[in-house]
Amino acid sequence: MATVTTAALAELSGLAGNTGSKTAFTYLAVGTGTTAESAAHTQLVTEVTGSGLARASATVTQATTTHTNDTLQLVKAWTVSGTVTISEVMMGNNATANTGTMAFRELLSPTKSVVSGDTYNLTAKLVFVDA
């Protein structure tokens, strides 16, 4: 299960109330870090910026997990141009690597090895639940 960051909680509450200069979470990124997940993380441990896997804008939709439209869903397909073992993924609100607010970081188990010519597909979901 992904770990939502404390910074994302502040960003999300601001988005919901349309306060300040909050930015929507529309970007996905992958990395090779293996450090345990923590709500205190602000970025991926080791973000991949090459091999065709740079942080990118995703297709954003709402989905239903428990209640109608309770889930933010981001989908992205990268065309790989190198060799990488992907071990972490994230949803963020900035196009530039290692910047902005990270909504969540998730370690992959198992990891995913990709090589040049592969397509890496990622669907990330942020589910909003009632207490």
N, C-alpha and C positions, 0 to 999 in steps of 0.2 A: 504494500500500500504506500502511496506517495505521502510525503510529509509536507503539509502546508506551512509556509513560513510566517513568522510573526509580522514581517513587513507587509506581506500580502493581505493580512487581515485588515490593517490600517488602510491599504490601498482600496480594497474591496468595499469597506464601509464608506469611504469617500466617493467611490463610483456610484454606489447605491443612492447616496444622498446628493450626488452631483456637486460636491464641494471641492474647492481648491482647483488645482491643476492635475487631477488624477488622469491616468492613461490606461486604456483598456488593455487586457492581456490578449495579444493576437500573434505572438511569436513563439516558435518552438526552436529548441536547440538540443544538441546531443553532446555527450562528453565521454571521457575515458576514465574518470575518477572512480574510486572505489571506497572512499571514506563513507562511514555510516551516515544516514540521513539525519538532519537536525533542523528543527524549526528556526534556528538562529542563522542558518546558511543564507547568504544573500545572492550567490551565483553558483553555477556548476563548479565542481572541484577542478576539473580539467576540460574546459570547453573546446570542442573541435571547431577550428575556423577554416580548415582546408579540406581537401579530398572531396569537394562537392557537397560537404555536410555543414556549411556555415549556417548560423542562425538565420531563420527565414520567417517571413510572414506566412501564416497558415490560413486555410479556409475555416471561418468561424461560423458555428451554428449553435442553436440550442437543441438539447436532446432531453428525453424523459428517462429518468432513472426510477424515481419513486412517485414524484408529483410532476405534472405537466411542466415542461421547460425548466426543471430544477438543475439542469446540467449544462455547463459551458463546454462545448466540444470543439477542439482544434484538430485539423487534419492537414498533414503535409507529406509529400513524396519528394525525396531527394534522389538525384542521379549521382551515384558514387563515382569518384575519379581516382581513388587511392585505395589503400588497405587500412582498415580501422576496426578495432573491436569496441563497439559501443557498450558502455556499462551504466550510463546515467543519462536521463532526459529531463527537460524542464520546460515550463511554460513561463513566458516573461512578457514585459510590456515595453521593450525597447529593441530596436533593430540591430544595435551594435553589441558585439560580444562583450560579456562581462560588465554590462551596464544595466541600469533600470532596476525594476523590482521583479524578483522571481516569485511567482505564485506558488510553485512547488517544484521539488526535485525528487525524482524517483530512481532508485537503483534497479537495474534490470537483472532478473534472475530467470533464466540464464542470460548471459551477455549475448550480444549479436555481432558476429564477425561479418564484415562486408568487404567486397573487393571491387575494383574498377569495373564499371558496367552494370553493377547491381542497382536496384532501386530499393531505397530504404523508406518504408511507409510507417508513419507514426500517427496514431490517433490518441490524443490526450484529452482526458475528461476531468473537469473540476465540478464535483457534485456539491450542491448546497443542500444541507439537510436541516430539518427542524429538530430542536432539542427534545 
